[in-house]
C-alpha cells in the first residue's frame, strides 16, 4: 500500500505538454515537484530537530527525519478529516 503523500505541494499546469502526444504523464510528474507530505515534513524540521536533541545517545539526523515525517503524516491525517 502506498503512503498518502497529499498530492503535489505546488501543482503546475503545463499546457505545452498537451501538444506532445505520449509525454503528458511525464510532463505532469515533472511539474508536480515535491509532495505535500514532503512540504509538511520540511516545515516540521525545526520542531523535530529540537525534539531529537532531547535524546543525546541517538542519531539526531535519523530521529529528526523520522519525526518530521511522523508530523507530516499526522498533518495529512488531520487534513483528511
Buried (B, 14 or more C-beta within 10 A) or exposed (E): EEEBBBEBBEEEEBEEBEEEEEBEEEBBEEBBEEBBBBBBBEBBBEEBBEBBEEEEEEEBEEBBBBBBBBBBBEBBEEEEE
